[in-house]
């Protein structure tokens, strides 16, 4: 699994069994449509996996990540990666619990004033 940084500063995530060859293909415009329109590209991250299906699974996982999360992986900032992995959705149980607690505190303080 690998991540390329394109000339327009976008990221492309892919997987291959021959990384050097695949990068040459991208650089020559024979890679993915995304990269051929954004040359040159630069390899910024890669992982080796024992089987291509593992690499493909990881590729699909990382493709679904936000730019910030990909950059945390690229730059090796594990703490930031862990924080970005947490669900930010308001309906997530951790966030919902915080909102309920805040609402309780808010309502009790209103009652306190009345």
C-alpha positions as a Markdown table, in Angstrom:
| # | Residue | x | y | z |
|---|---|---|---|---|
| 1 | Unk | 0.0 | 0.0 | 0.0 |
| 2 | Unk | 1.4 | 3.4 | -0.9 |
| 3 | Unk | 0.4 | 7.1 | -0.8 |
| 4 | Unk | 1.5 | 9.5 | -3.5 |
| 5 | Unk | 1.4 | 13.3 | -3.2 |
| 6 | Unk | 0.4 | 14.9 | -6.5 |
| 7 | Unk | 1.5 | 18.2 | -8.0 |
| 8 | Unk | -1.8 | 19.8 | -6.9 |
| 9 | Unk | -1.1 | 18.6 | -3.3 |
| 10 | Unk | -3.8 | 15.9 | -3.4 |
| 11 | Unk | -3.1 | 12.4 | -2.2 |
| 12 | Unk | -3.5 | 9.2 | -4.2 |
| 13 | Unk | -3.6 | 5.8 | -2.4 |
| 14 | Unk | -2.9 | 2.6 | -4.2 |
| 15 | Unk | -1.5 | -0.9 | -3.8 |
| 16 | Unk | 0.8 | -3.0 | -5.9 |
| 17 | Unk | 3.2 | -5.9 | -5.9 |
| 18 | Unk | 6.0 | -3.9 | -7.6 |
| 19 | Unk | 6.2 | -0.4 | -6.0 |
| 20 | Unk | 9.1 | 0.9 | -8.1 |
| 21 | Unk | 7.5 | -0.1 | -11.3 |
| 22 | Unk | 4.1 | 1.3 | -10.3 |
| 23 | Unk | 5.6 | 4.7 | -9.4 |
| 24 | Unk | 7.4 | 4.8 | -12.8 |
| 25 | Unk | 4.0 | 4.1 | -14.4 |
| 26 | Unk | 2.4 | 6.9 | -12.5 |
| 27 | Unk | 5.3 | 9.3 | -13.3 |
| 28 | Unk | 5.0 | 8.5 | -17.0 |
| 29 | Unk | 1.2 | 9.1 | -17.1 |
| 30 | Unk | 0.4 | 5.5 | -17.4 |
| 31 | Unk | -0.9 | 5.1 | -13.8 |
| 32 | Unk | -4.3 | 6.0 | -12.5 |
| 33 | Unk | -6.5 | 8.8 | -14.1 |
| 34 | Unk | -6.1 | 10.8 | -10.9 |
| 35 | Unk | -2.3 | 10.9 | -11.0 |
| 36 | Unk | -1.9 | 11.3 | -14.8 |
| 37 | Unk | -3.7 | 14.7 | -14.6 |
| 38 | Unk | -1.6 | 15.8 | -11.6 |
| 39 | Unk | 2.1 | 15.1 | -12.5 |
| 40 | Unk | 4.6 | 14.9 | -11.1 |
| 41 | Unk | 3.9 | 12.7 | -8.1 |
| 42 | Unk | 6.0 | 11.9 | -5.1 |
| 43 | Unk | 6.0 | 8.8 | -2.9 |
| 44 | Unk | 5.3 | 10.0 | 0.7 |
| 45 | Unk | 4.3 | 6.8 | 2.4 |
| 46 | Unk | 4.3 | 3.0 | 1.9 |
| 47 | Unk | 3.6 | -0.2 | 3.8 |
| 48 | Unk | 4.7 | -3.7 | 2.9 |
| 49 | Unk | 2.2 | -6.6 | 3.3 |
| 50 | Unk | 2.7 | -10.3 | 2.9 |
| 51 | Unk | -0.2 | -10.7 | 0.4 |
| 52 | Unk | -1.6 | -8.3 | -2.1 |
| 53 | Unk | -5.2 | -8.8 | -0.8 |
| 54 | Unk | -4.0 | -7.4 | 2.6 |
| 55 | Unk | -2.5 | -4.4 | 0.9 |
| 56 | Unk | -5.7 | -3.9 | -1.1 |
| 57 | Unk | -7.8 | -4.0 | 2.0 |
| 58 | Unk | -5.5 | -1.5 | 3.7 |
| 59 | Unk | -5.6 | 0.7 | 0.6 |
| 60 | Unk | -9.4 | 0.8 | 0.7 |
| 61 | Unk | -9.3 | 1.6 | 4.4 |
| 62 | Unk | -6.9 | 4.5 | 4.0 |
| 63 | Unk | -8.8 | 5.8 | 0.9 |
| 64 | Unk | -11.8 | 6.4 | 3.2 |
| 65 | Unk | -9.8 | 8.6 | 5.6 |
| 66 | Unk | -9.8 | 12.4 | 5.8 |
| 67 | Unk | -6.8 | 14.3 | 4.6 |
| 68 | Unk | -5.8 | 15.1 | 8.2 |
| 69 | Unk | -5.8 | 11.4 | 9.1 |
| 70 | Unk | -3.7 | 10.5 | 6.1 |
| 71 | Unk | -1.2 | 13.1 | 7.0 |
| 72 | Unk | -1.0 | 11.8 | 10.5 |
| 73 | Unk | -0.1 | 8.4 | 9.0 |
| 74 | Unk | 2.4 | 9.9 | 6.6 |
| 75 | Unk | 4.1 | 12.0 | 9.2 |
| 76 | Unk | 4.0 | 9.3 | 11.9 |
| 77 | Unk | 2.1 | 11.3 | 14.5 |
| 78 | Unk | 0.5 | 8.3 | 16.2 |
| 79 | Unk | -1.3 | 10.4 | 18.9 |
| 80 | Unk | -2.9 | 12.6 | 16.3 |
| 81 | Unk | -3.9 | 9.5 | 14.2 |
| 82 | Unk | -5.6 | 8.0 | 17.3 |
| 83 | Unk | -7.5 | 11.2 | 18.0 |
| 84 | Unk | -8.6 | 11.5 | 14.4 |
| 85 | Unk | -9.8 | 7.9 | 14.4 |
| 86 | Unk | -12.3 | 8.7 | 17.1 |
| 87 | Unk | -15.8 | 9.2 | 15.8 |
| 88 | Unk | -16.7 | 12.9 | 15.5 |
| 89 | Unk | -20.4 | 12.3 | 14.7 |
| 90 | Unk | -22.7 | 14.1 | 17.2 |
| 91 | Unk | -24.8 | 10.9 | 17.6 |
| 92 | Unk | -21.8 | 8.8 | 18.6 |
| 93 | Unk | -22.3 | 7.4 | 22.1 |
| 94 | Unk | -19.3 | 9.2 | 23.6 |
| 95 | Unk | -20.4 | 12.5 | 22.2 |
| 96 | Unk | -24.0 | 11.9 | 23.0 |
| 97 | Unk | -23.1 | 11.2 | 26.7 |
| 98 | Unk | -21.2 | 14.5 | 26.9 |
| 99 | Unk | -24.1 | 16.4 | 25.4 |
| 100 | Unk | -26.6 | 14.8 | 27.9 |
| 101 | Unk | -24.2 | 15.6 | 30.8 |
| 102 | Unk | -23.9 | 19.2 | 29.6 |
| 103 | Unk | -27.7 | 19.4 | 29.3 |
| 104 | Unk | -28.2 | 18.1 | 32.8 |
| 105 | Unk | -25.7 | 20.7 | 34.2 |
| 106 | Unk | -27.4 | 23.4 | 32.2 |
| 107 | Unk | -30.9 | 22.5 | 33.4 |
| 108 | Unk | -29.9 | 22.1 | 37.0 |
| 109 | Unk | -28.3 | 25.5 | 37.0 |
| 110 | Unk | -31.5 | 27.0 | 35.6 |
| 111 | Unk | -33.5 | 25.3 | 38.3 |
| 112 | Unk | -30.9 | 26.6 | 40.8 |
| 113 | Unk | -31.6 | 30.2 | 39.7 |
| 114 | Unk | -35.3 | 29.9 | 39.8 |
